[in-house]
Structure formats: C-alpha cells, structure tokens
Amino acid sequence: MDRFEISVVVPIYNVKPWLSECVNSILEQEIDVPFEVLLVDDGSTDGCAELCEAFAAQYPHVKVIHQKNKGPSAARNAGIDAAQGRYYAFVDADDRTCPGFLQTLYNACEEHDAYMSLCAFERIHGDGSAYEPRNIERPVAEGVFCGKELLQNFLGPGGLTYTVAWNKLYRAEVWKLLHYPEGRLHEDEFVPHRLFWRCDKVVCVDKVLYNYRSRNGSIMLSNLCPERFDGVDGLVDRYRFYVEKGTSPELIDETYAACWRRYLYLCGLIRRNPTPELVEAISKQQFVMQGLLDYLPNCRAMKMSDKLSAARWSMMSAESLCPLKKD
C-alpha cells in the first residue's frame, strides 16, 4: 500500500464545467512528499462521475469514491474515512488551488510541529477571472498561534478565513471522532471551533494560495430556503460549546449575539416575501431560539432594541410576524 503524506479530499456534485480545472490545479502542485487525491462523487448526474474515472485511470494517486447523493458533508466524511495521509486538505470541486498551496501549508506545519495551517484566499468570478479590485481575505495576523486564541477571529471581518474547510491543511489526528454533520446546508459552521480547540499550534500564512469561485447556484450564494437556518444552528452549537468549555465571557457574548443576528436577518428576509414553507421554518427554529432566552438579559454584546427583537421573533407566532400575502 502506498504511503501518502497528504490526502486531498474533493467533494463533487454536478460541477462538470469547473471540475477539470480544479483537479488539474491539485495534480500540478509541486511538492516533495507523496499525496493522494480522493474524488468523492456524490451522485452526480452531469458526467462528473465519468470525468473522475478518467482522472483515476491516468493518475495512480487519484482515487474515486462513488456514493448516492447525500450532500457535501457526507462527501467530505467519505473522504476522511478513506484518507491514508498524515495530513488532510479539502478542496471544493468548483474552486482551484494556487501553485504552492500544498507545499507551503505542509512546510508550515512541519516547521512548527503544528496541527493546522491556513492561508489567505481570493474570490474569483464564475468564469475564473479576478475581481477588480482583487477580492482577497487574509488572516488577521501571520504567525503561529494557539488554536484557542484564534476563536475570537471567527466573527470578525475576516472570519471566513478561519471557518471554511478549504484553505487549510490539517493533521489527521485532529479529525479523530469528528465528522461534518450530514444533511446540513452550512456544515462549516458546526466544525471549526472544535478543530481549533484541539490545535495547540496553528500557523497562519499571509499568502493567497486558494481561489474561491463565486457563482450562481453555489451553496454559499443559494437562494433563501428553510435550510438556511442550519447556519443559525451551527452558531448555536458554537455558543454552547464555548459555554461548556468555559471560554472568555467576551467570546461567549459575541457568539451568542451572532446567533441572534443570523436568525433575525433570515426572519427579516422571509418577512419581505413569506411562503408557507419559510414561515414553517421560522416556527421550527423558534424552539431552538427559545432555549437561548435565559441568557438574553445578560448578553453585553446586544443592544436593548436587539434583545427586544430577539424576544419578539422567538415568542410570537411566525404566522403573525410574517403574514402570508393573499391572492
């Protein structure tokens, strides 16, 4: 059996126009250690499965996993379970890696005996062109940090740099007994705080080594649907995790406030154009939010007006808050 230092997991579902560019950007990585590429076909119907098999036939370090469509979490989990490397990386199938992505992050971990390294990333248009001016998200600071120290950056202007799965290299051990929640739309919200908590050392590299493609139809840009409340649940999970672990009161307050901001934002969007399905989604989410109300008076990161809105949108019936338009 081949021994790989790095396993690159690529979850794939109906992204054929971008898949070759993505996979080629990984295969063209110049790195002095062996790596494998795990293409997880999550029930694609647009020819991605055949394209994956073509890559595997040409490159012995490319492996294909086919499964019924279960969503990106299940696809990532299948890759984690099959990975043989000492390190894991995740690459979304419509994105692309930049030269040096694997080598730079690998060197950072090895040099500092770190459990995770992360890099800056650039948003690009659907056609692969750059924004004008360039749209780059960077770590708050470059260097070596304890993972717990970086939790405060999740909610800042560059929070995406820390919370997404795909601009990082992870030591395999940090994934022990940890997987993405399957069936959730915003799976990245549920996992990163647990990962950072486990990492005594995280190396932040201020180099653009990953291109994130912003396109219509992607999950992060998807239209309003009931599953968008999964992002709220992820933040609630994070808040409860921080309480359980006894993090700083400031971090607990800010994360608690973020739960309500995301919830109230979605409720405001639904109120503009309510549908029975979306109003029902608010009703279901209210049970979760009511479980947070005990701390509401004590949160120092929320204004009184926000607290009143939170109480209103968690206690009053969704039907009265978002009356359906009559024909």
C-alpha positions in Angstrom: 0.0 0.0 0.0 1.3 3.4 -0.9 2.1 5.7 1.9 0.9 9.3 1.4 1.8 12.3 3.5 -1.3 14.3 2.3 -4.8 13.3 1.4 -6.7 15.9 -0.7 -10.5 15.4 -0.5 -12.6 16.8 -3.2 -16.4 16.5 -2.7 -18.1 16.6 -6.1 -21.7 17.1 -7.2 -22.7 18.4 -10.7 -19.8 20.7 -11.2 -18.5 19.4 -14.5 -17.8 22.8 -16.1 -15.2 23.5 -13.4 -14.1 20.0 -12.3 -11.1 19.6 -14.7 -9.6 22.9 -13.8 -10.0 22.1 -10.1 -8.4 18.7 -10.3 -5.6 19.8 -12.6 -4.7 22.6 -10.2 -4.2 19.9 -7.5 -2.4 17.5 -9.7 0.0 20.2 -10.8 1.1 21.0 -7.3 4.8 20.8 -6.9 5.5 19.1 -3.6 8.4 16.9 -2.3 6.1 14.4 -0.5 3.6 11.9 -2.0 0.0 12.9 -1.9 -3.3 11.3 -2.9 -6.4 12.9 -4.4 -9.8 11.5 -3.3 -12.5 12.4 -5.7 -15.8 11.8 -3.9 -18.6 11.7 -6.5 -21.8 12.5 -4.5 -24.3 11.1 -7.0 -23.5 13.5 -9.9 -25.8 13.3 -12.9 -23.9 15.6 -15.3 -20.9 13.5 -16.3 -18.7 14.2 -13.3 -18.5 10.5 -12.4 -17.1 9.6 -15.8 -14.6 12.5 -15.6 -13.4 11.3 -12.2 -12.8 7.8 -13.5 -10.8 9.3 -16.4 -8.5 11.1 -13.9 -8.1 7.9 -11.9 -7.2 5.9 -15.0 -4.5 8.4 -15.8 -3.0 9.1 -12.4 -2.4 6.2 -9.9 -2.6 8.6 -6.9 -6.1 9.6 -7.8 -8.9 7.5 -6.3 -12.6 7.8 -6.9 -15.4 7.2 -4.4 -19.0 6.9 -5.8 -22.0 7.3 -3.5 -25.6 8.3 -3.7 -26.3 12.0 -3.3 -26.1 12.8 0.4 -24.7 16.3 0.4 -21.2 17.9 0.8 -20.9 16.8 4.5 -21.4 13.2 3.6 -18.9 13.5 0.7 -16.3 15.1 2.9 -16.9 12.4 5.6 -16.4 9.6 3.0 -13.1 11.2 2.0 -12.0 11.4 5.7 -12.8 7.8 6.2 -10.9 6.7 3.1 -7.9 9.0 3.6 -4.4 7.5 4.2 -2.4 10.7 4.6 -0.8 12.2 7.8 -2.5 15.4 6.7 -5.9 16.3 5.2 -6.8 19.1 2.8 -10.3 19.8 1.4 -10.8 21.5 -2.0 -14.3 22.3 -3.3 -14.8 21.0 -6.8 -15.6 24.3 -8.4 -12.6 26.1 -6.8 -8.9 25.9 -7.7 -5.6 25.8 -5.8 -2.7 28.1 -6.5 0.8 26.9 -7.0 2.5 26.1 -3.7 -0.8 25.5 -1.8 0.2 22.1 -0.5 3.9 22.6 -0.1 3.6 25.9 1.7 1.0 24.7 4.2 2.8 21.4 4.7 6.1 23.2 5.4 4.4 25.5 7.8 3.0 22.5 9.8 6.3 20.6 9.7 8.5 23.5 10.6 6.4 24.4 13.7 5.1 21.0 14.6 1.6 22.4 14.1 -1.7 20.6 13.8 -3.2 23.1 11.3 -2.0 25.7 8.8 -4.2 28.1 6.9 -3.7 30.7 4.1 -5.3 33.7 2.5 -7.7 33.1 -0.3 -9.1 35.1 -3.3 -12.6 35.3 -4.6 -12.9 34.9 -8.3 -15.8 35.2 -10.7 -17.6 32.2 -12.1 -15.6 32.4 -15.3 -12.3 32.3 -13.3 -11.4 35.9 -13.7 -10.3 38.1 -10.8 -12.5 40.8 -9.3 -11.5 44.5 -9.9 -10.1 45.4 -7.4 -9.0 41.9 -6.3 -11.1 40.4 -3.5 -8.8 38.8 -1.0 -9.4 37.6 2.5 -6.4 37.3 4.8 -5.7 36.0 8.3 -5.9 38.8 10.9 -2.2 38.2 11.6 0.5 36.0 10.3 2.4 33.7 12.6 2.0 30.7 15.0 -0.9 30.8 17.4 -2.7 28.5 19.8 -5.9 27.5 18.2 -8.0 28.7 21.2 -6.5 32.2 20.6 -8.0 32.3 17.1 -11.6 31.6 18.1 -12.1 35.3 18.6 -11.4 35.9 14.9 -14.4 33.7 13.7 -16.8 36.7 14.0 -14.5 39.4 12.7 -14.3 40.9 9.2 -12.0 38.1 8.0 -14.0 35.3 9.8 -14.4 33.3 6.7 -10.6 32.7 6.6 -10.9 30.7 9.8 -14.3 29.0 9.5 -14.2 27.4 6.0 -12.7 24.0 5.4 -10.9 24.5 2.2 -7.9 26.9 2.8 -6.3 24.7 5.3 -4.1 21.7 6.0 -4.9 19.6 9.0 -3.0 16.9 10.9 -5.1 13.8 10.6 -5.3 13.4 14.4 -7.5 16.4 14.9 -10.3 14.7 13.0 -10.4 11.7 15.4 -14.1 11.1 16.2 -15.0 14.3 14.4 -17.0 14.5 11.2 -19.2 17.0 9.4 -23.0 16.9 10.3 -24.7 15.3 7.4 -27.8 16.8 5.8 -26.9 20.3 6.9 -26.5 23.2 4.4 -24.0 25.3 6.4 -21.8 22.4 7.6 -18.7 24.6 8.1 -20.5 26.4 11.0 -20.6 23.2 13.1 -17.0 22.0 13.0 -14.2 24.7 13.0 -14.5 25.7 16.7 -13.9 22.1 17.6 -10.9 21.8 15.3 -9.2 25.0 16.5 -9.9 24.0 20.1 -7.9 20.8 19.5 -4.9 22.5 17.9 -2.1 23.7 20.2 -0.4 25.3 17.2 -2.0 26.8 14.1 0.2 28.5 11.5 -1.4 31.5 9.7 0.2 32.2 6.3 -0.5 35.5 4.6 -0.2 34.2 1.1 -3.0 33.8 -1.4 -2.9 30.0 -2.2 -6.6 29.3 -2.9 -9.2 30.6 -5.3 -12.8 30.5 -4.2 -15.2 30.7 -7.1 -18.3 32.9 -6.5 -21.0 31.6 -8.9 -24.8 31.5 -9.1 -26.1 28.2 -7.7 -23.3 27.6 -5.2 -24.3 26.7 -1.7 -22.9 29.9 -0.1 -24.9 32.0 -2.6 -28.0 29.9 -2.7 -31.5 31.4 -2.6 -33.5 31.7 0.6 -34.7 28.3 1.8 -35.6 26.6 5.1 -32.2 25.0 5.2 -30.5 28.4 5.6 -31.5 28.1 9.3 -28.8 25.4 9.5 -26.3 28.2 9.8 -28.1 29.5 12.9 -28.0 26.0 14.4 -24.2 25.9 13.7 -23.7 29.2 15.6 -25.9 28.0 18.5 -23.8 24.8 18.6 -20.7 27.0 18.8 -22.1 29.2 21.6 -23.0 26.1 23.7 -19.5 24.7 23.0 -17.9 27.9 24.3 -20.1 27.8 27.4 -19.2 24.2 28.1 -15.5 24.8 27.7 -15.6 28.0 29.8 -14.1 30.4 27.3 -14.0 34.1 27.9 -17.2 36.0 28.7 -16.5 38.3 25.8 -16.3 35.4 23.3 -19.4 33.8 24.7 -21.3 37.1 24.4 -20.2 37.8 20.9 -21.1 34.3 19.7 -24.4 34.5 21.4 -25.2 37.8 19.7 -24.1 36.3 16.4 -26.8 33.6 16.8 -29.5 36.1 17.1 -28.1 38.4 14.3 -28.2 35.5 11.8 -31.6 34.4 12.9 -33.1 37.9 12.8 -31.5 38.5 9.4 -33.2 35.4 7.9 -36.5 36.3 9.5 -36.3 39.8 8.0 -35.7 38.3 4.6 -38.6 35.9 4.9 -41.0 38.7 6.1 -40.4 40.5 2.8 -41.7 37.6 0.8 -43.2 34.9 3.0 -44.2 31.5 1.8 -45.8 28.7 3.8 -42.6 26.7 3.8 -40.5 29.5 5.0 -42.9 30.6 7.7 -43.0 27.0 8.9 -39.2 27.0 9.0 -39.3 30.1 11.4 -41.8 28.2 13.6 -39.4 25.2 13.9 -36.4 27.5 14.5 -38.2 29.3 17.3 -38.0 26.2 19.5 -34.2 26.4 19.3 -34.1 30.1 19.9 -36.4 29.9 22.9 -33.7 27.7 24.5 -31.4 30.7 24.4 -33.6 33.2 26.1 -32.4 32.7 29.6 -29.1 34.4 28.7 -30.6 37.2 26.7 -30.8 39.8 29.6 -27.1 39.2 30.5 -25.6 39.5 27.0 -23.4 42.6 26.8 -22.9 42.3 23.1 -26.5 43.2 22.2 -28.4 46.4 22.3 -31.7 46.6 24.1 -33.5 47.1 20.8 -31.9 43.8 19.5 -32.9 42.0 22.7 -36.5 43.1 22.3 -36.5 41.9 18.6 -35.0 38.6 19.7 -37.7 38.1 22.3 -40.4 39.1 19.8 -39.2 36.8 17.0 -38.8 33.8 19.3 -42.1 34.1 21.2 -44.7 35.4 18.9 -46.2 33.1 16.3 -44.4 33.1 13.0 -47.8 33.4 11.2 -48.4 36.8 12.9 -44.9 38.0 12.3 -44.9 37.0 8.6 -48.5 37.1 7.4 -48.9 35.4 4.1 -49.9 37.5 1.2 -53.5 36.9 0.0 -54.1 36.2 -3.7 
